Amino acid sequence: MFLELTKRRNPKLIEAASQLHKQGLILPDTYVLDLDMITHNAKVMKEKADKYKLELFYMTKQFGRNPLVSRKIVEAGISHAVVVDFKEALIMMEHNLPIGNVGHLVQVPKNMLERIIAYGPKFITVFSNEMLNNINTVAQKLNKVQQVLIKVVEPTDEIYEGQFGGYHLEDLEELIAIAKKLDNIKIAGITSFPCFLFDGEKELKPTNNVKTINTARNIFKKHGIEVQELNIPSATCCTTIPLIKGIQGTQGEPGHALTGTTPLHAKLDLEELPSMVYVSEISHSLDGHSYFYGGGYYRRGHLENILVIDKDENYSKDTVAPFGNESIDYYLESNKVHPVGSTVIAAFRTQVFVTRSDVAVVSGISSGTPKLEGIYNSLGNLIRR
């Protein structure tokens, strides 16, 4: 999906990744992150967000919850993370990285609430009255007032399977009545997901979720609650920041844009540059096809093309045979035969945290002096420096 883009806009990343593999410094099934380029992407988004007076929370699940990369993003100016689940929150907390929003896609388990609230996230996203009451109880114990974002959802909204949760508009009056009796929570804003979807050509368009957010805001206003935040996530990048502001959003959550790999980046040359490739190795051949080591396959990743580099630095392009979702990606199949041991480079849409891949963080690529800063597992734990 992003291989040609990476060859054209960040060829040194491909060269560095290939050399690290040939030198035995990284194994097959490794994502290589260009630390300097990710930092660049974070800076340009922060500058654009500041221009539009928009707050950004960075998301790390796409590149494996990596704490080293997260620290660099914070240094670039995006100070707080949005964590997709409570396990990602633990990684951020372990490394003393500030959390902006927790609970949006996965609610915080009851027995973790005290630890999370004590750590001090800016916002906790809430799906239910039970969660609201639990947060209030814990915040009262800790002598805090916790800001919450209310997730809203209607049957006409876009929702991905496995992500159902939130308040219907007809339930908000009951929520408001309960919230007004709670002294240790503050309804600070409203959210939903996804708020933008790519049209497959050149545009990201608002979903019906945005209409639901705006209707919810009016309901809160009618009952005397002026929400300050409209959290508008999905495909946040320099291009969508003005769109978020245009629908009165106050917060965005860049994830794929940090590595220059939103669907829009596959079609247009945007301000964010490609910063991640997948590295594997030809294991064997059979019946006119070669097979390379898997482990990092993501079923929505649109993995179609690979670049194969043999020991003599000969480059050849190939395509990947379709792979069924019912199987485990022990190997992936190329449509041509290649020398065993050759390096395989791919670039596609990722969710590294759901793979069994390694993540190699490399600095100095753009200056021609690549340095392997560390190798991590897909959940952000250091394997070796």
Secondary structure, 3 states (H helix, E strand, C coil): CCHHHHHHHCHHHHHHHHHHHHCCCCCCCEEEEEHHHHHHHHHHHHHHHHHCCCEEEEECHHHCCCHHHHHHHHHCCCCEEEECCHHHHHHHHHCCCCEEEECCCCCCCHHHHHHHHHHCCCEEEECCHHHHHHHHHHHHHCCCCEEEEEEECCCCCCCCCCCCCCECHHHHHHHHHHHCCCCCEEEEEEECCCCEEECCCCCEEECHHHHHHHHHHHHHHHCCCCCCEEECCCCCCCCCHHHHHHCCCCEECCCHHHHCCCHHHHHCCCCCCCCEEEEEEEEEEECCEEEEECCCCCCCCCCCEEEEECCCCCEEEEEECCCCCCCCCCEEEECCCCCCCCEEEECCCCCHHHCCCEEEEEECCCCCCCEEEEEEECCCCEEEC
